[in-house]
């Protein structure tokens, strides 16, 4: 590795030389000398071009020494065979400095015929002509806005010309790799969790798990044979299952729960409830499930949410989001008194007050008494009564408040918009399953503030 140290010292000197010899810099000084005035914008643009040009030349020289040349150790194939050199192969790299020439040595296995470019592997350039830094920027921008807008912004702000299709491919490839990285992390976390000889010290006062679903518009091919909410029974969307994990340590002056800042992480995918339950459980384990004094699962009461809670978090405090419980009570009032706004408002206010106190039984008992006089409404109202009956223990809101717990799933509901809707539900969008899940993974890592963790894992 001595030759690399020598090279780095030489390249460091070359940066200054390249800048000093830049035509753009010469032009700036000549213009100022002639006019006696400084055009700040022109100076800044010229210096930036000079810096990019110089950086590109230095980067090309650095890559020349890494991508090709004699190697200190033999290159061994995955099959175990020794690989022989087959010369050098050229590809132009797209970087934040602009196009950079890159020659790298190619090796071929005499046993199985497989080929490798060790330089590509070392520089994280396998099967791509985009530098790691440019890929990171492309994926970041592609996760935040349309691929077309990201392409335009890169051209204007970074003077990097990449097509919208290139941004799409890099963003989706990065999202898929983030999915693999996340699965590996989850696998290791669950394995360690299962091997723990005894529970860890309880250092997390309260760990919350919230989950919800939201539809994402899909291409026609992805919707074939699926039933939906359209008038003809067809579907326009598929459900993204989204979950978040966060902690709570304190309450405010009024005794209301306060979420610990910067502790919320997200997982999501278009997949079955069974597989999503495993994903969410693994994330809870990674976040310290075994160290939590209390575990709380918050959701809207959907059957799949209840099943996940009971399957993966059997000891958790289960809470139905108060807003959804109120919606069911409000619908019940409308069914009991169709068209009578005065009575609807009266009973809604009265029953919401009971609900806030966690008293579900008086609501269902009163509703059933009134249904005796209206047997024609019994069938339509029964589903709401069943919902309240089945979930009454998860609606003891006064009791939950007294424990200083959240009683609303606002974090995950807001995330359905900020994590999923903001990027995947814009006007005119239609997604493939592969593309949607890749961007969902990318968005979850982004919103969990784990982008740096991912990129650092690639060079570890």
VOKEZA-959688 format. One record per residue (C-alpha): residue in three letters; x, z, y. Coordinates in steps of 0.05 Angstrom, whole numbers, padded with zeros to 5 digits, always signed. Each point is the difference from the previous one (the first is absolute). Layout:
N
AlaXZY...
***
This chain:
460
Unk+00000+00000+00000Unk+00061+00001+00046Unk-00011-00073+00019Unk-00069+00018+00026Unk+00027+00055+00045Unk+00050-00049+00029Unk-00055-00051+00009Unk-00045+00049+00037Unk+00056+00018+00049Unk+00012-00074+00013Unk-00073-00015+00009Unk-00007+00057+00050Unk+00052-00034+00044Unk-00033-00067-00009Unk-00065+00024+00031Unk+00034+00012+00067Unk+00037-00066-00005Unk-00063-00039-00017Unk-00038+00030+00059Unk+00057-00014+00048Unk+00002-00073-00022Unk-00075-00010+00003Unk-00022-00062+00040Unk-00062+00037+00023Unk+00042+00056+00030Unk+00046-00051+00034Unk-00060-00035+00030Unk-00028+00065+00028Unk+00065+00019+00036Unk+00008-00071+00027Unk-00071+00000+00028Unk+00009+00068+00033Unk+00067-00022+00030Unk-00031-00063+00029Unk-00063+00031+00029Unk+00022+00071+00014Unk-00067+00023-00029Unk-00019+00032-00066Unk-00060-00028-00037Unk-00013+00062-00041Unk-00047-00035-00049Unk+00049-00058-00011Unk+00058+00048-00010Unk-00038+00042-00050Unk-00024-00061-00040Unk+00070-00030+00000Unk+00033+00064-00022Unk-00051+00010-00055Unk+00012-00071-00026Unk+00075+00013+00003Unk-00007+00064-00039Unk-00044-00033-00053Unk+00047-00059-00007Unk+00060+00045-00006Unk-00035+00045-00049Unk-00019-00059-00042Unk+00071-00025-00004Unk+00027+00069-00019Unk-00056+00009-00051Unk+00017-00067-00032Unk+00074+00020-00006Unk-00020+00067-00031Unk-00046-00033-00051Unk+00055-00049-00020Unk+00042+00057-00026Unk-00057+00034-00038Unk-00038-00059-00029Unk+00060-00035-00032Unk+00071+00009-00021Unk+00035+00032-00059Unk-00034+00062-00027Unk+00037+00062-00021Unk-00043+00010-00062Unk-00031-00048-00050Unk-00072-00019+00011Unk-00042+00020-00060Unk-00068-00030-00017Unk-00060+00043-00018Unk+00007-00026-00071Unk+00070+00030-00002Unk+00037-00066+00003Unk+00057-00013+00047Unk-00019-00048+00057Unk+00046-00056+00024Unk+00007-00027+00071Unk-00036-00065+00015Unk+00025-00009+00070Unk-00034+00014+00065Unk-00070-00017+00024Unk-00024-00005+00072Unk-00063+00024+00034Unk-00016+00010+00073Unk-00023+00071+00017Unk-00052+00016+00052Unk+00022+00062+00037Unk-00016+00036+00065Unk+00061-00036+00028Unk-00028-00067-00019Unk+00022-00046-00058Unk+00063+00022-00035Unk+00039-00041-00053Unk+00010+00036-00066Unk+00042-00021-00059Unk-00002+00042-00063Unk+00031-00003-00069Unk-00046-00018-00059Unk+00013+00028-00070Unk-00030-00025-00065Unk-00006+00035-00067Unk+00030-00040-00057Unk-00046+00035-00050Unk-00069-00007+00031Unk+00010-00046+00059Unk-00025+00050+00052Unk+00028-00006+00070Unk+00018+00053+00052Unk+00026+00003+00070Unk+00032+00069+00007Unk+00006-00010+00076Unk-00076-00010+00004Unk-00011+00064-00039Unk+00048+00040+00043Unk-00030-00026+00065Unk-00073+00005-00023Unk-00009-00075+00004Unk-00024-00016-00070Unk-00051-00056+00002Unk-00006+00001+00075Unk+00034-00032+00059Unk-00023+00053+00050Unk+00047+00057+00017Unk-00024+00071-00016Unk-00007+00017+00074Unk-00041-00062+00014Unk-00044+00012-00061Unk-00012+00071+00024Unk-00022-00025+00068Unk-00043-00056-00030Unk-00035+00049-00047Unk-00010+00051+00056Unk-00032-00052+00045Unk-00038-00032-00056Unk-00031+00067-00017Unk-00025+00011+00070Unk-00030-00067+00020Unk-00017-00068-00027Unk+00057-00039-00030Unk-00008-00053+00053Unk+00004+00051+00056Unk+00061+00032-00033Unk+00034-00067-00003Unk-00013-00013+00074Unk+00022+00070+00021Unk+00065-00008-00039Unk+00014-00065+00037Unk-00014+00029+00068Unk+00029+00070-00006Unk+00057-00010-00049Unk+00013-00075+00008Unk-00005-00007-00076Unk-00038-00060-00025Unk-00038+00014-00064Unk-00066-00031-00022Unk-00064+00039-00010Unk+00005-00017-00074Unk+00070+00029-00003Unk-00026+00065+00032Unk-00056+00001-00050Unk+00047-00009-00060Unk+00050+00052+00024Unk-00055+00050+00018Unk-00034-00007-00067Unk+00065+00002-00039Unk+00020+00063+00038Unk-00068+00032-00013Unk+00006-00016-00074Unk+00069+00031-00002Unk-00025+00061+00036Unk-00054+00006-00053Unk+00053-00001-00055Unk+00042+00051+00039Unk-00061+00045+00009Unk-00018-00004-00074Unk+00071+00019-00019Unk-00002+00060+00047Unk-00067+00021-00028Unk+00024-00007-00072Unk+00060+00044+00014Unk-00042+00051+00037Unk-00052+00005-00055Unk+00053+00005-00054Unk+00034+00058+00037Unk-00068+00032+00011Unk-00017-00003-00074Unk+00068+00030-00020Unk-00005+00060+00047Unk+00008+00063-00043Unk-00042+00040+00050Unk-00035-00011+00067Unk+00044-00004+00061Unk-00003+00049+00057Unk-00063-00012+00041Unk+00029-00025+00066Unk-00059-00044+00021Unk-00060+00041+00024Unk-00052-00056-00008Unk+00009-00071-00027Unk-00056-00049+00016Unk-00019-00063-00038Unk-00050-00047+00033Unk-00025-00065-00029Unk-00048-00056+00019Unk-00013-00074-00010Unk-00006-00059+00047Unk-00013-00074-00012Unk+00050-00055+00014Unk-00021-00073+00006Unk+00026-00041-00058Unk+00005-00074-00018Unk-00056-00031-00040Unk+00044-00003-00062Unk+00010+00076+00001Unk-00075+00013+00005Unk-00024-00043-00058Unk-00049+00038-00044Unk+00000+00062+00044Unk-00065+00029+00026Unk-00004+00022+00073Unk-00044+00019+00058Unk-00018-00070+00024Unk-00074-00019+00000Unk+00012-00045-00061Unk+00037+00055-00036Unk+00069-00032+00010Unk+00061+00035+00027Unk+00044-00016+00059Unk+00048+00058-00008Unk+00036+00043-00051Unk+00009+00075+00008Unk+00067+00029+00020Unk+00006+00071-00025Unk+00039+00040+00051Unk+00026+00071-00005Unk+00040+00046+00044Unk+00037+00065-00011Unk+00016+00050+00055Unk+00012+00074+00010Unk-00030+00055+00043Unk+00034+00064+00020Unk-00039+00028+00059Unk-00068+00002+00035Unk-00014-00004+00074Unk-00028+00055+00045Unk-00071-00014-00025Unk+00022+00005-00072Unk-00004-00075-00012Unk+00050-00033-00047Unk+00060-00035+00032Unk+00036-00055-00038Unk+00075+00008-00003Unk+00031-00056+00043Unk+00035-00058-00035Unk-00019+00023-00070Unk-00051-00054-00017Unk+00019-00053-00051Unk-00043-00056-00028Unk-00009-00038-00064Unk-00048-00057-00011Unk-00016-00060-00045Unk-00055-00046-00024Unk-00004+00028-00070Unk-00044+00039-00048Unk-00018+00072+00016Unk+00038+00022-00062Unk+00065-00031+00022Unk-00009+00022+00072Unk-00011+00071-00024Unk+00068-00002-00035Unk+00031-00028+00064Unk-00030+00054+00044Unk+00019+00056-00049Unk+00072-00025-00001Unk+00003+00000+00076Unk-00027+00071+00001Unk+00053+00021-00050Unk+00054-00033+00043Unk-00026+00037+00061Unk+00005+00068-00034Unk-00064+00011-00041Unk+00033+00055-00041Unk+00021+00037+00063Unk-00070+00002+00031Unk-00036+00067+00005Unk-00066-00037+00011Unk-00020-00071-00017Unk-00059-00033+00035Unk-00032-00067-00018Unk-00044-00031+00054Unk-00043-00062-00008Unk-00069-00029+00010Unk-00030+00019-00067Unk+00006-00068-00034Unk+00001+00005-00076Unk+00070-00029-00006Unk+00027+00050+00050Unk-00031+00058-00037Unk+00028-00025-00066Unk+00070-00005+00028Unk-00005+00071+00028Unk-00024+00029-00066Unk+00049-00040-00042Unk+00065+00008+00039Unk-00013+00061+00044Unk-00044+00047-00042Unk+00019+00063+00038Unk-00011-00029+00069Unk-00052+00022+00051Unk-00046-00060+00005Unk-00035-00014+00066Unk-00050-00054+00018Unk+00013-00028+00069Unk-00051+00032+00047Unk-00017-00065+00035Unk-00019-00034-00065Unk-00042+00060-00021Unk-00037-00004+00067Unk-00012-00074-00012Unk-00034+00014-00066Unk-00043+00054+00033Unk-00018-00047+00057Unk-00020-00055-00049Unk-00042+00051-00038Unk-00038+00016+00065Unk-00013-00074+00012Unk-00027-00008-00070Unk-00046+00060+00007Unk-00027-00020+00068Unk+00005-00075+00007Unk-00012-00022+00071Unk-00013+00070+00027Unk+00060+00010+00046Unk-00023+00068+00024Unk-00003+00030-00070Unk+00064-00035-00021Unk+00038+00030+00059Unk-00031+00070-00012Unk+00016+00004-00074Unk+00068-00033+00008Unk+00021+00052+00051Unk-00028+00057-00042Unk+00032-00023-00065Unk+00067-00017+00033Unk+00002+00072+00023Unk-00012+00023-00071Unk+00054-00048-00024Unk+00050+00028+00050Unk-00013+00068-00029Unk+00012-00028-00070Unk-00073+00012-00021Unk-00019-00061-00040Unk-00054+00032-00043Unk-00050+00011+00058Unk+00006-00073+00018Unk-00016-00026-00069Unk-00054+00051-00012Unk-00036-00017+00065Unk+00007-00075-00013Unk-00030+00006-00070Unk-00060+00040+00027Unk-00014-00055+00049Unk+00008-00054-00052Unk-00058+00030-00040Unk-00047-00026+00054Unk+00035-00068-00001Unk+00012-00018-00073Unk+00009-00073+00022Unk+00066+00021+00034Unk+00027+00042-00058Unk+00039-00057-00034Unk+00036-00024+00064Unk+00016+00071+00022Unk+00024+00024-00068Unk+00070-00031+00005Unk+00014+00039+00064Unk-00026+00065-00031Unk+00043-00012-00062Unk+00060-00011+00045Unk-00011+00066+00035Unk-00014+00037-00065Unk+00063-00026-00036Unk+00046+00013+00059Unk-00028+00065+00029Unk+00061+00041-00021Unk+00044-00049+00038Unk-00043+00009+00063Unk+00010+00075+00013Unk+00025-00017+00070Unk-00005+00069+00030Unk+00041+00028-00057Unk+00052-00055+00007Unk+00005+00011+00075Unk+00010+00075-00011Unk+00061-00018-00043Unk+00029-00041+00057Unk-00009-00067-00038Unk-00017-00069+00023Unk-00071-00022-00017Unk+00006-00073+00021Unk+00039-00058-00030Unk+00015-00030+00068Unk+00074-00012-00015Unk-00012-00049-00056Unk-00061-00031+00033Unk+00041-00014+00062Unk+00055-00028-00045Unk-00049-00050-00030Unk+00001-00031+00069Unk+00071+00013+00023Unk+00036-00014-00066Unk-00046-00052-00031Unk-00050-00028+00049Unk+00047-00011+00059Unk+00042-00049-00041Unk-00042-00026-00058Unk-00070-00005+00030Unk+00011-00043+00061Unk-00048-00057+00016Unk+00006-00059-00047Unk+00048+00033-00049Unk-00005-00011-00075Unk+00051+00030-00048Unk+00024-00012-00070Unk+00005+00062-00043Unk+00076-00006-00003Unk+00007-00009+00075Unk-00049+00055+00019Unk+00033+00052-00046Unk+00069-00019+00025Unk-00020+00011+00073Unk-00038+00064-00019Unk+00064+00028-00031Unk+00039-00021+00062Unk-00051+00032+00047Unk-00002+00065-00040Unk+00076+00007+00002Unk-00001-00016+00074Unk-00054+00049+00018Unk+00032+00054-00044Unk+00064-00007+00042Unk+00040-00017-00063Unk+00027-00069+00020Unk+00071+00028+00009Unk-00004+00035-00067Unk-00016-00066-00034Unk+00055-00040+00034Unk+00051+00054-00013Unk-00018-00001-00074Unk+00020-00073-00003Unk+00071+00014+00020Unk+00008+00065-00037
***
